[in-house]
Amino acid sequence: MRVVGFTIVRNAVRYDYPVVESIRSALPLVDEFLVAVGQCDDGTRELIESIGSCKLRIIDTVWDDNQRRGGTVLAQQTNIAMDHCEGDWLVYLQADEVLHENDQDSIAKSMKRNLGRPRIQGLSFRYHHFVADYGIRDPLPYRKQIRIIRPGV
């Protein structure tokens, strides 16, 4: 079973995104982790390179700022990154999301258990949203998100 993780990021240093922690939280689960880095002038690419994992692959992308409204550019960049991934499962994390280390075994088992079940096209996760610190949870209306998918779905 080949598992590839991916994310998109731009100006993570300027906006203080925990992208290093995000990527590191997925590395034990994946064979490769692709990062689509948009053009930056704040050292984001160097920050990603500093992770120093042989699993890491960086592609450089250009964000169309005219597509910022409604998150269109985020969807476009996510699709660019996903199109560069080849595996049985793809693990998608946004630059401000992390996987809890205590969940890694159950996530890996779930991917293995469902590998031969093509009707299972994705795996969803319970979500915890925090605001300002870990003591304040955001009462967003959704509590689950699909973060593992089959490629080509």
N, C-alpha and C positions, 0 to 999 in steps of 0.2 A: 504494500500500500504506500503510495507516494502522496505526501501532504505538503502543500505549498501555502504559505501565508502571504498576505499582501496588505499594503496600506498606501495611502496618499498623504503627502504633507507639503506644506509651503509655509515658510516663515515661522517655524516652530520655536526658534529662539526668541524672536520678537514677541510672540504671543504666549510664550511659556507653556507650550503643549508638552505633556509628558510622553513624547513619542519614543524615547529610548526605553522607558519602562514598559510601554505598550509592546514594542517589538520584542524585548527580552522576555516578556510574559508568554509569548507564543513560541519562542525558539525551541523549547524542549519538545514541542508537539510536531514540528515541521522539519521537512528535509531541506527546504529552501524558504527564504523570506524575501519577497520583492518589495522594494520601496520606490514608488513613483514620486520623485522630488521635483516640485515645481520651481521655476526660477526664483531665486532668493538672493538677498544681499545681506543676510544676517547670520550666516554660518550654519544654516540648517544642514546642508549637504555634508559639511565637515563633522557635524554632530552625529549624523547617521553613520558616517564612515568610522567614527570613533568607537562604535560598538564592537568592531573587530571580529565579527563572527564569519567563519567561512561559509555559513549558510546565507549570508546577506548578499543580495543583488540589487543594485541601484539603477534605475533608469531616469533620465532627465526628461522632463516634460515642460510644456509651455501652457500656462493657464490663460484662457481668454477672459479678461476682466469684464467684457461685455456680457458674459453669461453668468455673472454672479447672482443675479436676481433669481430667487426661487431655488437656489442650490444647483442650477443646471451644470455649472462648471464642476461641482463636486461629483455629480453623476458621470459626467464625461471623463473626468480623471480616474474615477473608480473603474470605469469600463476599460480605459487604456491599460491600467495596471492589471486588471483581471485577464485581459487578452494576452498578456505576456506570461501567464501562469499555465503550467502543465502539470497536472497531478490527478489523483483519484478524488481527492477532496481539496477544496480551497478554504482557507481560514482568513476571513476578512475582519480586520480591526481598524476602527478609526483611530486617528493619532492621539485621542484622549481617552481611549478605552484600554483596559487591561483584563487579562484572564487571571483569576485567582489560582495560585499554585496548588491549592487543595483540590481543584477541579480537573487538573490535567489528566489524571488516570481515568476518571469517568468519561472525559471527552474523548480520549484515545480509544477506550473500549467501545464507546458509541459509534465512532467512525468505523472501527473494525467490524462490529456487529452488523452494521448497515451497509457495508461495502458491496455485498452481493445482492442488495435489494434496490434495484434501479428506480423503483417507484418512490423511494425516499430521496428527495432531491435536495433537502437541506436540513440542518439541525438548528433548532432555536435554543436560546439561552434565557434564563431569568436575568433580569437587568436591575442594577442598583444605580440610581442617579444621585450624585452628591452635589451640593451647592455650597461653595465657600470652604467647607471642611467635611470630614467623614462623619460628623454628627448630625448633619442636616441633609435629609433626603428630599429630593425634588418629587413632588406628587404628580408626575407625568401620567397621562392616561394609559400608556402602554407599559407593560412589564416584561415583555419578551421581544427579542429580536433574533432573526436568523443571521448567524455569523459564520456558519460552515455550509458550503454549497458544493454541488457537483459541477465541474466545469461544463460549459456549453448549455447550461440550463437557463 
